[in-house]
Amino acid sequence: YISLHANFMLFALSPEIAAQLTDALVTNQTEETTVSSREVDVNIIDVSSAPKKLWNWILHANSESLEKYDYVWFIDGDIQLTSLNWHAFFMQVRIMRPKISQPASINDRGSGSVFKTLTHQRDPRIIAAEVPIIEVQAPLIEVQTWLKYSQFIQEQPELIRSISVGGENCFDMGWCHFAKSNMTGRQQHGIMWDKDISFRNDQTFLFDGANSSFVGRSCIVFYQTPIVHISKKARKTNGDSLQAGKAMCDFFRGEKGVIDKSGLHKVNKLFNYEPINN
């Protein structure tokens, strides 16, 4: 077994929710007597003044708060982790060493994502796949990859403007390409709109990460350790946030963007860094 230590940062959308979380935390700490439970830090942040998901990611998941961490895992409030095989999931992460990853998703209707490549595969031979998109529902990101992507986003005035008013669309269409181009991650498969992932003999390349000198893949989805996406659709939208979301997609799909109409990643046009050939 591998040993992991995790601390938590909880974003409360209202003062009432913040108070409820605090009360629940105090009650839990009172009832728990194990040493390990007392070693977990839980930071509850009232974000009611600016309840914008991506805005709070960028604001609070910064170099100071993430110091000494290897990964940051952003998880939506409507994601259930009860089905997740924690040991198997993190063992796969440790072996394949992706820059960005997620467990496959399911829900009560069978599919937890509009992208077929990100949903649970019934074929037990299909352990994982390299994909060109990891959704904002539950991305696990290497800290340095996140900090550099966050820095890139902050350097784009039009993106920050959109995010500050609640734009979220297409934010997750850039980071796999960013990880591939600038964080030394590898990516061999790049069609976002694949109908399905089938068992292929060449999937063994995913295990190259076991080599300590290998830089890891850019984005990988793990199929046999699923999470449950309840999809409460609790996000509140208005005309401004919808327009902001459209503007974000226009940015990533534009002339310098990374996505074309077929879903293929364009070649290093958006991120103006020297591509790394692996």
Stockholm file with secondary structure:
# STOCKHOLM 1.0

chainA/1-278         YISLHANFMLFALSPEIAAQLTDALVTNQTEETTVSSREVDVNIIDVSSAPKKLWNWILHANSESLEKYDYVWFIDGDIQLTSLNWHAFFMQVRIMRPKISQPASINDRGSGSVFKTLTHQRDPRIIAAEVPIIEVQAPLIEVQTWLKYSQFIQEQPELIRSISVGGENCFDMGWCHFAKSNMTGRQQHGIMWDKDISFRNDQTFLFDGANSSFVGRSCIVFYQTPIVHISKKARKTNGDSLQAGKAMCDFFRGEKGVIDKSGLHKVNKLFNYEPINN
#=GR chainA/1-278 SS CCCCCCCEEEEESSHHHHHHHHHHHHHHHHHCCCHHHHTCCEEEEECTTSCCHHHHHHHHSSTTTTTTCSEEECCCTTEECTTCCHHHHHHHHHHHCCSEEEEEEECTTSCSCSSGGGBCCSCTTCCEEECSCCCTTSCEEEHHHHHHHHHHHHTCHHHHHHHHTTCCTTGGGTHHHHHHHHSCCBCCCCBTTCSCCCCCGGGGGGGGGGSTTCCCBSEEEEEEEEEEECCCCCCCCCHHHHHHHHHHHHHHHSTTCSBCTTSBBCSSSSSCSCCCCC
#=GC SS_cons         CCCCCCCEEEEESSHHHHHHHHHHHHHHHHHCCCHHHHTCCEEEEECTTSCCHHHHHHHHSSTTTTTTCSEEECCCTTEECTTCCHHHHHHHHHHHCCSEEEEEEECTTSCSCSSGGGBCCSCTTCCEEECSCCCTTSCEEEHHHHHHHHHHHHTCHHHHHHHHTTCCTTGGGTHHHHHHHHSCCBCCCCBTTCSCCCCCGGGGGGGGGGSTTCCCBSEEEEEEEEEEECCCCCCCCCHHHHHHHHHHHHHHHSTTCSBCTTSBBCSSSSSCSCCCCC
//
